[in-house]
Amino acid sequence: MSNYSIGVRTKRWAKFLFNYLREKHSGLDFSMVYVGELQESVNEFHGYSMTDAGDMRRMLEAVPVDSSKSAFLDVGCGKGMCLKCAIESGYQKVAGLDLDEHLLQIARRNLSRLKMDAECICVNAVEFDRYDEFDVFYFYNPFGETIFQQVINKIQDSQERRNREIWAVYYHPVYGELFDRAGFQLKSEFRDKTWDTSTRFYCYPAKSVQP
Ligand SMILES: C[S@@+](CC[C@H](N)C(=O)[O-])C[C@H]1O[C@@H](n2cnc3c(N)ncnc32)[C@H](O)[C@@H]1O
């Protein structure tokens, strides 16, 4: 990956400046850098950075579900940009969870300014016990391998409570092999030229029911 090429850096800074000015104007805060205490104190915690709205829209369009009948969860939702995009994409239900209450307060404020509604839940993804309520899960590299493995297990276990096709959209897929090993099927992958990373789309099929 050429994350440090001048072209990629210039595009990143241009996008950041554009977002900053636009948010300043509208009283929103999705893109400003935030480094909280959790980042230093919690093992395997990956801090906040935002998914670009345009990239998120393209990712959501690529998930082959009927959004009006599906529920979307951003696992590590930060300031809520992906919740906004999922609401705009017409998901029947949208929620996000995060370990950091400060980020969630900003997310709630952003959504309220936009007159949008989504549940913002303060919980460690490992302890969350409502994965069965959701069909499409989004991950932007939120945590390290050990936590990721436990979260994938919990999502798989949730199929026992509600049998359905599960989709995992994994942006910047550092631990993609965890999904492969757990039996998720890699359906597609596309590259994001601005951030110079990729997104993987994994499917965990519904269990066939014996007649
Ligand atoms: C890279 S940011 C992504 C934010 C948002 N999904 C987006 O794309 O704009 C990762 C987020 O995961 C959260 N996070 C890290 N470890 C977590 C955990 N164990 N449980 C819940 N959230 C966590 C962080 O607080 C951070 O907001």
The ligand as an ORCA input file, in Angstrom:
! r2SCAN-3c Opt
* xyz 0 1
  C     -11.778      4.133     12.972
  S     -13.103      4.671     14.026
  C     -14.485      4.480     12.928
  C     -15.627      5.439     13.234
  C     -16.835      5.290     12.297
  N     -17.240      3.917     12.153
  C     -16.545      5.833     10.923
  O     -16.202      5.037     10.065
  O     -16.661      7.049     10.695
  C     -13.219      3.262     15.126
  C     -14.170      3.465     16.310
  O     -14.247      2.245     17.049
  C     -14.426      2.541     18.416
  N     -14.022      1.362     19.207
  C     -12.773      0.872     19.403
  N     -12.804     -0.244     20.168
  C     -14.115     -0.482     20.466
  C     -14.799     -1.493     21.204
  N     -14.153     -2.494     21.795
  N     -16.151     -1.425     21.281
  C     -16.834     -0.411     20.675
  N     -16.236      0.567     19.959
  C     -14.888      0.546     19.848
  C     -13.558      3.786     18.624
  O     -13.995      4.535     19.748
  C     -13.730      4.539     17.312
  O     -14.755      5.502     17.416
*
